[in-house]
Amino acid sequence: MPEEDDGIWFRESFSDYIIFENKMEKVYFTGHSKFQKIDIVKLKNWGKTLYLDSKIQSSQIDERVYHESLVHPSLLLHPNPENVLIIGGGEGATLREVLKYKQVKSATMVDIDGELVDMCKRYMPEWSSGAFEDKRTELIIDDAKKFIENSDKRFDIIISDLTEPLDDGPSKYLFTVEYYQKLYDLLKPEGVIVLQSGPAFTGLLGFMGSVNQTLKQVFDEVIPYQSFVLSFSMMWGFNLGFKGLSHKEESLKIGERIKERDIELEFLSSDYIKGMMLLPKAILKELNKGKISTDKNPFVWDF
């Protein structure tokens, strides 16, 4: 966090060639958990903001844009989402959006970093908005891979809100064919998985492309989509994987389901959800070149 003549700025090295800087107004917390560096600060433009390992994760100005984009397409494309598994999502906002659905009977959230969850509860309670106290919530502090391998519960929806697969990060082996096969097996006969997949911008599609092509090795149908997240300064990518469901058939019911399920959305609409899945030709072409990630040769985001 270099000091400048006109204040203190938070510097984020997005890559070897791209650096973002944001002027800070306040520091709520800075420190290290067992797994990662945590900074919770207030930025001049974005408001309260969470950084993990000095990379932006969530900002007050648009966290609902990101979390609505991550959560609602999957739940609205499912005929009856009763049991949901969230992998990661320490802030609790993914959980908050899932619990908007009265159909949801249980929401299991598994995050490896209990210290992060505690810091988010303390300094960012508006993200979870009481979701951790909801009687449908089961919070498990554990390694997601270990949980997946040992769980005997089956889910309608699995939401992966993990940090990117960095070489020294905790998520590298949570984006492989072998891991996705375990997730596929955890889904009920009709199920949907969604994963945040990094930048959706030509030239920066290594992560999104790898997720897309690796999912295709396991799931019956895979649909990539994107949404612009202002605090990320770019289009952000997601991938849906379907088991025993047809995206084309289910997408016709999105508008009807928003009304029937009485879901309040601040950002999304039925038309916008469908529009997010219409990607430019150049991006689709680049996604098809994504590396298939395996336990023996995992994809590492290095750009």
GIJO-V77833 format. One line per field, one symbol per residue. ss: DSSP state (H for helix, E for strand, - for the rest). phi: phi as a letter, one per 30 degrees, with the letter a starting at -180 (. if undefined). psi: psi as a letter, one per 40 degrees, with the letter a starting at -180 (. if undefined). Layout:
# GIJO-V77833
ss: ???
phi: ???
psi: ???
This chain:
# GIJO-V77833
ss: --EE--EEEEEEE-----EEEEEEEEEEEEEE----EEEEEEE---EEEEEE--EEEEE---HHHHHHHHHHHHHH------EEEEEE----HHHHHH-------EEEEEE--HHHHHHHHHH-HHHH--HHH---EEEEE--HHHHHHH----EEEEEEE---------------HHHHHHHHHHEEEEEEEEEEEEE------HHHHHHHHHH-----EEEEEEEEEHHH-EEEEEEEEEE---HHHHH--HHHHHHH---------HHHHHHH----HHHHHHH----------------
phi: .dccdckcccccddadcbbcbbdccacdablbddcadbbcbcceccidbccbhibdcabedbddddddddddeddddcdadcbbccciiedjdddeddddddddcbbcccbdcdddedddddcbddddhiddcddddbcbcadddddddcdcdcbdbbccccdddddccdceccbceddddddeddddecabcbbdbiecbejbceddddeeddeddbddabbdabadceddiadccbbcbcbibcedddddceeddeddchcdcdcdbdddedddcccdeddeddddcdddcbddbddbdbb
psi: gihidfahihhhgdaeehhihhhidihdihahaddihhhhihiddeahihhhffhhdhiddfdddddddddddddeehdggdhhhhhafddeddddddeehddhdihhhhhdgdddddddddefdeddfeddeheehhhhhihddddddeheiiidhhhhfiiigideieedeffiddddddddddiidhihiihhfahghhefeddddddddddeedidihhiiiihhdeefihiiihhhhheihdddddeedddddddefhhhddiidddddddegiidddddddeeihhhiddgihhhh.
